[in-house]
Amino acid sequence: MPAISAATERQFLATVAPCIPDLRRYAVSLTRNRADADDLIQETLLRAALKLHLWRPGSNIVAWLIVMMRRLHLSKFVSGKRNQTEMVPIEGWDLPAPANQTEAIEVRELEERWPSLSRSHREVLRLVAINGASYEEAAERLHVPIGTIRSRLARARHALRGDEDRAVHH
């Protein structure tokens, strides 16, 4: 693992701090519980700190953190492992974490696909998937019916996953 400069670390911390409210909303939408959401945020930020060497300054930090959070949620909270204790030896804290290529690829793919989404798809993803707004809140804010929100969200998610044949651009 390459050494991380103090300047990079300061830049990372300055970049992550404003993202915490967005991360909190997303964590609550995943867990539906504030205490679990706080645990998930803490796990995500710890993982991000351990994998700081994978982060590229100037890249979409929110996307990187959200992918990390989603994967943590699926692996720890959904699989039923939440209440199990994980023993980590103290000497393990100073060891570098092995790079997870899958996460890096997912973030890159998300960053590449995001600009190709229509403006309406990006808006609905920001409101519902990132900021945690309900479908009703999103419909009210965008001045469209709830069915339109559901449709746009489904199409946007398909497009982000690379299912272009199922995604219809509006």
C-alpha positions as YAML, in Angstrom:
chain: A
units: angstrom
residues:
- id: 1
  name: MET
  ca: [0.00, 0.00, 0.00]
- id: 2
  name: PRO
  ca: [1.47, 3.36, -0.95]
- id: 3
  name: ALA
  ca: [2.02, 5.88, 1.83]
- id: 4
  name: ILE
  ca: [-0.73, 8.48, 2.14]
- id: 5
  name: SER
  ca: [0.45, 12.04, 2.43]
- id: 6
  name: ALA
  ca: [-0.87, 14.29, 5.18]
- id: 7
  name: ALA
  ca: [-2.24, 16.61, 2.48]
- id: 8
  name: THR
  ca: [-4.22, 13.76, 0.90]
- id: 9
  name: GLU
  ca: [-5.55, 12.74, 4.29]
- id: 10
  name: ARG
  ca: [-6.62, 16.34, 5.06]
- id: 11
  name: GLN
  ca: [-8.25, 16.63, 1.64]
- id: 12
  name: PHE
  ca: [-10.08, 13.33, 2.20]
- id: 13
  name: LEU
  ca: [-11.38, 14.44, 5.62]
- id: 14
  name: ALA
  ca: [-12.43, 17.83, 4.28]
- id: 15
  name: THR
  ca: [-14.25, 16.09, 1.41]
- id: 16
  name: VAL
  ca: [-15.97, 13.44, 3.57]
- id: 17
  name: ALA
  ca: [-17.24, 15.76, 6.33]
- id: 18
  name: PRO
  ca: [-19.89, 17.52, 4.17]
- id: 19
  name: CYS
  ca: [-21.08, 14.12, 2.87]
- id: 20
  name: ILE
  ca: [-22.08, 12.81, 6.30]
- id: 21
  name: PRO
  ca: [-25.70, 14.15, 6.21]
- id: 22
  name: ASP
  ca: [-26.22, 12.43, 2.83]
- id: 23
  name: LEU
  ca: [-24.65, 9.24, 4.17]
- id: 24
  name: ARG
  ca: [-26.89, 9.40, 7.25]
- id: 25
  name: ARG
  ca: [-30.05, 9.74, 5.14]
- id: 26
  name: TYR
  ca: [-28.98, 6.84, 2.95]
- id: 27
  name: ALA
  ca: [-28.04, 4.70, 5.96]
- id: 28
  name: VAL
  ca: [-31.43, 5.35, 7.58]
- id: 29
  name: SER
  ca: [-33.16, 4.42, 4.32]
- id: 30
  name: LEU
  ca: [-31.24, 1.13, 4.28]
- id: 31
  name: THR
  ca: [-31.58, 0.18, 7.95]
- id: 32
  name: ARG
  ca: [-34.83, 1.94, 8.91]
- id: 33
  name: ASN
  ca: [-33.28, 2.43, 12.35]
- id: 34
  name: ARG
  ca: [-31.18, 5.39, 13.53]
- id: 35
  name: ALA
  ca: [-28.92, 3.33, 15.81]
- id: 36
  name: ASP
  ca: [-28.18, 0.81, 13.05]
- id: 37
  name: ALA
  ca: [-27.71, 3.69, 10.61]
- id: 38
  name: ASP
  ca: [-25.13, 5.28, 12.90]
- id: 39
  name: ASP
  ca: [-23.32, 1.92, 13.16]
- id: 40
  name: LEU
  ca: [-23.38, 1.59, 9.37]
- id: 41
  name: ILE
  ca: [-21.99, 5.10, 8.91]
- id: 42
  name: GLN
  ca: [-19.22, 4.39, 11.40]
- id: 43
  name: GLU
  ca: [-18.35, 1.12, 9.64]
- id: 44
  name: THR
  ca: [-18.38, 2.88, 6.26]
- id: 45
  name: LEU
  ca: [-16.10, 5.70, 7.39]
- id: 46
  name: LEU
  ca: [-13.75, 3.23, 9.06]
- id: 47
  name: ARG
  ca: [-13.58, 1.18, 5.86]
- id: 48
  name: ALA
  ca: [-13.04, 4.36, 3.83]
- id: 49
  name: ALA
  ca: [-10.17, 5.36, 6.11]
- id: 50
  name: LEU
  ca: [-8.59, 1.92, 5.77]
- id: 51
  name: LYS
  ca: [-9.01, 2.04, 1.99]
- id: 52
  name: LEU
  ca: [-7.95, 5.65, 1.60]
- id: 53
  name: HIS
  ca: [-5.22, 4.52, -0.79]
- id: 54
  name: LEU
  ca: [-7.97, 3.52, -3.27]
- id: 55
  name: TRP
  ca: [-9.65, 6.91, -3.30]
- id: 56
  name: ARG
  ca: [-8.75, 9.28, -6.11]
- id: 57
  name: PRO
  ca: [-8.97, 12.98, -5.22]
- id: 58
  name: GLY
  ca: [-11.41, 14.66, -7.56]
- id: 59
  name: SER
  ca: [-13.53, 11.53, -7.97]
- id: 60
  name: ASN
  ca: [-17.12, 11.31, -6.75]
- id: 61
  name: ILE
  ca: [-16.58, 10.65, -3.04]
- id: 62
  name: VAL
  ca: [-20.31, 10.24, -2.30]
- id: 63
  name: ALA
  ca: [-20.64, 7.47, -4.89]
- id: 64
  name: TRP
  ca: [-17.55, 5.73, -3.48]
- id: 65
  name: LEU
  ca: [-18.91, 5.91, 0.07]
- id: 66
  name: ILE
  ca: [-22.42, 4.83, -0.92]
- id: 67
  name: VAL
  ca: [-21.16, 1.75, -2.78]
- id: 68
  name: MET
  ca: [-19.08, 0.90, 0.26]
- id: 69
  name: MET
  ca: [-22.06, 1.48, 2.58]
- id: 70
  name: ARG
  ca: [-24.41, -0.63, 0.48]
- id: 71
  name: ARG
  ca: [-21.96, -3.54, 0.39]
- id: 72
  name: LEU
  ca: [-21.38, -3.31, 4.15]
- id: 73
  name: HIS
  ca: [-25.12, -3.21, 4.77]
- id: 74
  name: LEU
  ca: [-25.72, -6.26, 2.62]
- id: 75
  name: SER
  ca: [-22.86, -8.24, 4.12]
- id: 76
  name: LYS
  ca: [-23.30, -7.34, 7.79]
- id: 77
  name: PHE
  ca: [-26.89, -6.29, 8.37]
- id: 78
  name: VAL
  ca: [-28.95, -8.19, 5.84]
- id: 79
  name: SER
  ca: [-27.12, -11.51, 6.14]
- id: 80
  name: GLY
  ca: [-27.96, -11.76, 9.84]
- id: 81
  name: LYS
  ca: [-24.39, -11.31, 11.02]
- id: 82
  name: ARG
  ca: [-25.20, -8.02, 12.74]
- id: 83
  name: ASN
  ca: [-25.28, -9.40, 16.26]
- id: 84
  name: GLN
  ca: [-22.13, -11.48, 15.96]
- id: 85
  name: THR
  ca: [-18.99, -10.16, 17.54]
- id: 86
  name: GLU
  ca: [-15.99, -9.79, 15.33]
- id: 87
  name: MET
  ca: [-12.65, -10.10, 17.06]
- id: 88
  name: VAL
  ca: [-9.90, -7.98, 15.54]
- id: 89
  name: PRO
  ca: [-6.45, -8.27, 17.10]
- id: 90
  name: ILE
  ca: [-4.95, -4.96, 18.15]
- id: 91
  name: GLU
  ca: [-1.87, -5.55, 16.01]
- id: 92
  name: GLY
  ca: [-4.20, -5.82, 13.00]
- id: 93
  name: TRP
  ca: [-5.16, -2.15, 13.20]
- id: 94
  name: ASP
  ca: [-1.86, -1.00, 11.74]
- id: 95
  name: LEU
  ca: [-1.88, -3.47, 8.88]
- id: 96
  name: PRO
  ca: [-3.01, -2.27, 5.48]
- id: 97
  name: ALA
  ca: [-6.34, -3.65, 4.28]
- id: 98
  name: PRO
  ca: [-6.11, -5.56, 1.00]
- id: 99
  name: ALA
  ca: [-7.56, -3.64, -1.92]
- id: 100
  name: ASN
  ca: [-10.99, -4.75, -3.00]
- id: 101
  name: GLN
  ca: [-10.96, -4.51, -6.78]
- id: 102
  name: THR
  ca: [-14.69, -5.13, -7.07]
- id: 103
  name: GLU
  ca: [-15.52, -1.99, -5.09]
- id: 104
  name: ALA
  ca: [-13.10, 0.12, -7.11]
- id: 105
  name: ILE
  ca: [-14.61, -1.16, -10.35]
- id: 106
  name: GLU
  ca: [-18.17, -0.53, -9.13]
- id: 107
  name: VAL
  ca: [-17.34, 3.07, -8.23]
- id: 108
  name: ARG
  ca: [-15.65, 3.66, -11.59]
- id: 109
  name: GLU
  ca: [-18.64, 2.18, -13.45]
- id: 110
  name: LEU
  ca: [-21.05, 4.32, -11.44]
- id: 111
  name: GLU
  ca: [-18.99, 7.43, -12.15]
- id: 112
  name: GLU
  ca: [-18.91, 6.58, -15.87]
- id: 113
  name: ARG
  ca: [-22.65, 5.92, -16.14]
- id: 114
  name: TRP
  ca: [-23.87, 8.84, -14.01]
- id: 115
  name: PRO
  ca: [-23.31, 11.57, -16.67]
- id: 116
  name: SER
  ca: [-25.13, 9.48, -19.29]
- id: 117
  name: LEU
  ca: [-28.32, 9.45, -17.23]
- id: 118
  name: SER
  ca: [-31.00, 11.92, -18.16]
- id: 119
  name: ARG
  ca: [-31.42, 14.91, -15.88]
- id: 120
  name: SER
  ca: [-34.75, 13.55, -14.59]
- id: 121
  name: HIS
  ca: [-33.14, 10.21, -13.71]
- id: 122
  name: ARG
  ca: [-30.28, 11.91, -11.85]
- id: 123
  name: GLU
  ca: [-32.78, 14.09, -9.95]
- id: 124
  name: VAL
  ca: [-34.90, 11.17, -8.80]
- id: 125
  name: LEU
  ca: [-31.83, 9.12, -7.79]
- id: 126
  name: ARG
  ca: [-30.46, 12.04, -5.76]
- id: 127
  name: LEU
  ca: [-33.78, 12.61, -4.02]
- id: 128
  name: VAL
  ca: [-34.78, 9.01, -3.27]
- id: 129
  name: ALA
  ca: [-31.68, 6.80, -3.35]
- id: 130
  name: ILE
  ca: [-29.12, 9.24, -1.94]
- id: 131
  name: ASN
  ca: [-31.09, 11.76, 0.14]
- id: 132
  name: GLY
  ca: [-33.69, 9.25, 1.37]
- id: 133
  name: ALA
  ca: [-36.80, 11.13, 0.29]
- id: 134
  name: SER
  ca: [-40.02, 9.13, 0.10]
- id: 135
  name: TYR
  ca: [-41.68, 8.66, -3.28]
- id: 136
  name: GLU
  ca: [-44.37, 11.11, -2.16]
- id: 137
  name: GLU
  ca: [-41.79, 13.75, -1.21]
- id: 138
  name: ALA
  ca: [-39.96, 13.30, -4.50]
- id: 139
  name: ALA
  ca: [-43.21, 13.53, -6.49]
- id: 140
  name: GLU
  ca: [-44.16, 16.72, -4.68]
- id: 141
  name: ARG
  ca: [-40.73, 18.28, -5.14]
- id: 142
  name: LEU
  ca: [-40.51, 17.38, -8.85]
- id: 143
  name: HIS
  ca: [-44.20, 18.15, -9.50]
- id: 144
  name: VAL
  ca: [-44.93, 14.75, -11.05]
- id: 145
  name: PRO
  ca: [-47.19, 11.79, -10.09]
- id: 146
  name: ILE
  ca: [-45.80, 9.07, -7.78]
- id: 147
  name: GLY
  ca: [-46.02, 6.57, -10.63]
- id: 148
  name: THR
  ca: [-43.62, 8.72, -12.63]
- id: 149
  name: ILE
  ca: [-41.17, 8.72, -9.71]
- id: 150
  name: ARG
  ca: [-41.34, 4.91, -9.51]
- id: 151
  name: SER
  ca: [-40.85, 4.57, -13.25]
- id: 152
  name: ARG
  ca: [-37.94, 7.02, -13.42]
- id: 153
  name: LEU
  ca: [-36.28, 5.43, -10.41]
- id: 154
  name: ALA
  ca: [-36.54, 1.92, -11.88]
- id: 155
  name: ARG
  ca: [-35.19, 3.06, -15.24]
- id: 156
  name: ALA
  ca: [-32.38, 5.05, -13.63]
- id: 157
  name: ARG
  ca: [-31.33, 2.07, -11.49]
- id: 158
  name: HIS
  ca: [-31.33, -0.19, -14.55]
- id: 159
  name: ALA
  ca: [-29.18, 2.31, -16.42]
- id: 160
  name: LEU
  ca: [-26.71, 2.57, -13.52]
- id: 161
  name: ARG
  ca: [-26.45, -1.22, -13.40]
- id: 162
  name: GLY
  ca: [-25.75, -1.23, -17.12]
- id: 163
  name: ASP
  ca: [-29.08, -2.74, -18.15]
- id: 164
  name: GLU
  ca: [-29.41, -0.31, -21.06]
- id: 165
  name: ASP
  ca: [-31.76, -2.60, -22.95]
- id: 166
  name: ARG
  ca: [-34.31, -2.23, -20.13]
- id: 167
  name: ALA
  ca: [-33.68, 1.46, -19.48]
- id: 168
  name: VAL
  ca: [-35.65, 3.92, -21.55]
- id: 169
  name: HIS
  ca: [-34.17, 7.42, -21.54]
- id: 170
  name: HIS
  ca: [-36.61, 10.32, -21.20]
...
